[in-house]
């Protein structure tokens, strides 16, 4: 199946067939392909070339049509060697720069990136959320509210602010809360959140044995402020699933339910995204290349993003195998780079 085995004519016809199928989603017949390719050959010659491409595994014939559609191998050859990537439109770059403003909190930037690639590509956008160990506690403040409630204000990774309401067993005075915050900041500022949680739990046990009232109260408040239900944490965010419905042909609609189920169950997609996070640059999985049957009719394109010193996750899109790769690939790549630039400031 190596490309050098194919003639220039065969490669031209394969490129034209893939482009036509991407555009209208229908099997491509020889006469249509001849018109699309614009080659000075007969329809019979085109049919012979199409038959040869089918025998080599680059095309296949649906039972309901005499035309051909690309196989995964056909798409792979197209993407790797026949694709002409388009430069990103200036308007798209302007929107990306405006939305991925370094002054915005990291959480908002991550959410925006997924929404942006979905809106610009008209496919579903997805992004893995940085894991807690990538976040560092900078400062915590406690403010008294009415009743037995306390507002915990956490500053994470320099400028990201998280507010949480804590329900306590007794009311705390403003003085007590300031002292509690001082103790927590003194002990834990600058440490990874996951490590902070472990140390707090360990020191709470030690504090009970020596009955240090201020320390016990401070650790209890900090433990509640940092406590998150793992089931509520998002491993990744998906935006624009409805766009897949809008672009689907009648034959593709039946597979979308399985794909949406995969979004909910997370397991398969998480494994795929984890593989992408360990690789460099743009990764393209076409259909069955993803390793999971549910992605058989879809392609996943991802690019890593980070904060200048380490990779934090991956950004990508998922859409039908007949997506406009020449446009989607640079959108994912540029968005990931701009997100990394914003997070690195």
Buried (B, 14 or more C-beta within 10 A) or exposed (E): EEEEEBEEBBBBBBBBBBBBBBEEBBBBBBEBBBBBBEBEEEBEBBBBBBBBBBEBEBBBBEEEEEBBBBBBBBBBBBBEBBBEEBEBEEEBBEBBEEBBEEEBBBBEBBBBBBBBBBBBBBBBBBBBBBBBEBBBBBBBBBBBBEEEBBBBBBBBBEEBEBEBEBEBEEEBEEEBBBBBBBBBBEBBBEBBBEBBBEBBEEBBEEBEEEEBEEBBBBBBBBBBBBEEEEEEEEBBBBBBBEBBEEBBEEEBEEBBEEBBEBBEEBEBBEEBBEBBBEEEEBBBBBBBBBEBEBBBBBBBBBBBBBBEEEBBBBBBBBBBBBBBBBBBBBBBBBBBBBBBBBBEE
